[in-house]
Amino acid sequence: FDFHDLSALPTIQALADTHPVWSELLEIVSEKELEDYADFNDEHDTFVADNALDADVLHRKMRLLTLASLAASTSSRELEYRRIAKTLQIPAEDVEMWVIDVIRAGLVEGKLSQEKQVFLVHRTTYRVFGEKQWREVATRLDTWKDSLRNVLEVVRRERQAAEAQKEREIHEVERKAQGASGMGAGRRVGGRDMIEMGTD
């Protein structure tokens, strides 16, 4: 499934001039998606059969590669089942089977959540790494940065609230202590006055 090194070879790049249809197919398998492959088949409807290629194998690989690309481009790291089904052009009940297959192929790591009907993406493998992939990485980093900023803001507010609560508690303790001290002094003064009155 790793086409990055292959597509960089000069002989492969030269296919664009000598065998343009082969070059187009290689480009699709290397970095494009199932919909592009379907368009290729519509345009070159006999190419796969004429060249003794296994149509079922190609179609399956394109689905796996498309799912891997979809996972890699998802900044939230959560892929809804319905989005996977739509992109792969499969019934919703087949989503988990395809996710398991792409994990077994080593293209993606993650966990299925049947309760939420989402695929939680942990790690992905890029088929090629070019300008588009750098943009995806930059977008993901921006998302993480925003999330971290939000977390830090929540922590800051909680710390300020805790410090304010602590100050209020300290002031309350001091107020009660002062009140208790004042009451004790008043009782002592009153007792002394009574004794003095009794001796007259």
HULINTA-V459138 format. One line per field, one symbol per residue. ss: DSSP state (@ for helix, = for strand, . for the rest). burial: 1 if it has 16 or more other ideal C-beta (glycine too) atoms within 10 Angstrom, else 0. A space follows every 50 residues. Layout:
BEGIN
ss: ???
burial: ???
END
This chain:
BEGIN
ss: ...@@@@..@@@@.@@@@.@@@@@@@@@@@@..@@@@@@@@@@...@@@@ ....@@@@@@@@@@@@@@@@@@.....===@@@@@@@@...@@@@@@@@@ @@@@...======....=======......@@@@@@@@@@@@@@@@@@@@ @@@@@@@@@@@@@@@@@@@@@@@@@@@@@@@@@@@@@@@@@@@@@@@@@.
burial: 00100010000100100000001111111111110110011000000100 00000001001111111111111100101010011011010000100110 01100011010100000110100111110000100100010000000000 00000000000000000000000000000000000000000000000000
END
